[in-house]
Amino acid sequence: MPPPASPAAAEPVQTTRPMQAVLILSALYFLARFTGLLQRQIISALLPGYETNAYVAAFWLPDLLNYLVAGGAISLTFIPIFTRSWSQGREAEAWRFFSTLLCVMGLILVVLTTGMMIWTGPLIAMFLPGLTAPDKIETFELAVAMTRIILPAQLFFYLGGLLVGVLNSFKRFGATGWTSALNNLVAILVGVVLLHVVGPIGFAWGILLGAFVGNFLLPYLALQRGPQSQRPNFTPRFAFGDPAVRRFFVLALPIMLGVSLPVIDQKVVMYFASSLAGDALTHLDNAHRVMIAAQGVLGQAAAVAAFPYLASESAAGDYRAFSEFLRLGLRRLLFVTLPVSVLLILWAHPLTRLIYGYGFYNDPQKLHETAFSFALFTVGLFAWVAQGFLARGFYALSDTRTPTIIGSVLTVAFLIPLCYFMAQWRGAAGLALATTIGAAAYFAAILLFLDARLQKPSYSAPIGLQKIGSTLLRTGLACALMGLAGILALQLAHGFFPDDKIGDLALMAWTGTVAVFVFVASAAQFEIPEWLWLRDKIRRRRRA
């Protein structure tokens, strides 16, 4: 007989509706991405090329450790297990799982971090072989030193990720976006202060301190300020045989050991970019960060907000509501993301100059290469946003293997050969285009596999590919007209605005106005359902 629900477990949890959660997270992720771009802007302006290349390279090992352990395996597999125990009134069991996971995975992470710090040099030489060239020895040595400082920050990312997972399980999203923003602000302040004391390595110390303050301390304080029943009830436990912990590892190991495309794509890009001439590493990373900023505001917010709701529907066995949630969310994401992609591509050059056109980086060639790579990355923005949302569908069904297997097969059989060919053919721009093609292939594959899964008799809740295809087709046509109008607006404005940052802002305002007007008119003419839904929602808010 199951134990009775404790009074604490029965307390009503303060929750947020899905659309409200998306809006809150979008605003917070915008702040996080804005401060992240500000950090990269300052570093690019203050450091010469070889030092920025070293700074970019220094994240290869820490980011891999973070994505595979703290960023992916923890949040995506912890929430469904914790939510299921909590929703069934087994509060003590949920906190035992939390405690055991913190201890077990924390120990594993400490061991991995220590090993990477000892063998940093050989690992960087293996994963970024281009940095071992004689003309890049200064970059290599600085990258090794920075990596050893940044690596311990992953422990704070892990602990903070677990705490944020608890917050998200309770549908409390406020601290989620603030973590990265505070991390970036602390990293900027510490890095700039230490730059004149210890040199560029000061920015690595800023990352370490920022991770402690933003990613660990902030969510810890947020949980402590919540209801008593939601405050972490931690007791040291190394119960490897705990059923919930075993379940976690069954779900997490595919993510941790796989080489799925959404996790490893930039690692593959950096591997090939390290052998390219000049500052290709920095150009690609700067361009990718601007695209990722848009992805965070649009896609990451929706995916993070949707996951607890999908997990709840899955736990309740209501697969029709589960599928309906996925279908409506994906269609609305595509409708918003596609025109944003077109707008960002039209703005690629002025936007890049506004963000990075300062100090050492205020060079026409550097800005052009960064802008061109950014435009190619952004072509695939819709796919990056959509795949992250769809992957949560698999994870909410406690299936981490399928998306990981799909992504790993695509990485090995498709992305790596494609990157090799594109790097030889078009250099940095070719690598940016390769990741866009890879993202589109992964989005298509994961959508088809998830729909096939939900069509099975045990679910009987297909996503509805025809309706999704209709949204893609009609929105794509509206975006094509929008893009043509934007290109024409750029041509008409050529030489009209001053060649400075004020002129860049004016050019963006002009092309944006024309492009958005054409898209709205086209969406209304094509009667795209998502446009009608958005229009009616805006009208209701105005009346209210």
Buried (B, 14 or more C-beta within 10 A) or exposed (E): EEEEEEEBBEEEBEBBEBEEBBBBBBEBBBBBBBBBBBBBBBBBBBBEBBBBBBBBBBBBBBBBBBBBBBBBBBBBBBBBBBBBBBBBBBBBBBBBBBBBBBBBBBEEBBEBBEEBBEEBBEBBBEBBEBBBEEEBEEBBEBBBBBBBBBBBBBBBBBBBBBBBBBBBBBBBBBBBBBBBBBBBBBBBEBBBEBBEEEEBBBBBBBBBBBBBBBBBBBBBEBBEEBBEBBEBBEEEBEBEEBEBBEBBBEBBBBBBEBBBBBBBBBBBBBBBBBBBEBBBBBBBBBBBBBBBBBBBBBBBBBBBBBBBBBBBBBBEEBBEBBBBBBBBBBBBBBBBBBBBBBBBBBBBBBBBBBBBBBBBBEBEEBBBBBBBBBBBBBBBBBBBBBBBBBBBBBBBBBBBBBBBBBBBBBBEEBBBEBBBEBBEEBBBBBBBBBBBBBBBBBBEBBBEBBBEBBEEEEBEBBBBEEBBEBBBEBBEBBBBBBBEBBBBBBEEBEEEBEEEEEBBBBBBEBBBEBBBEBBBBBBEEBEBBBBEBBEEEEEEEEEE
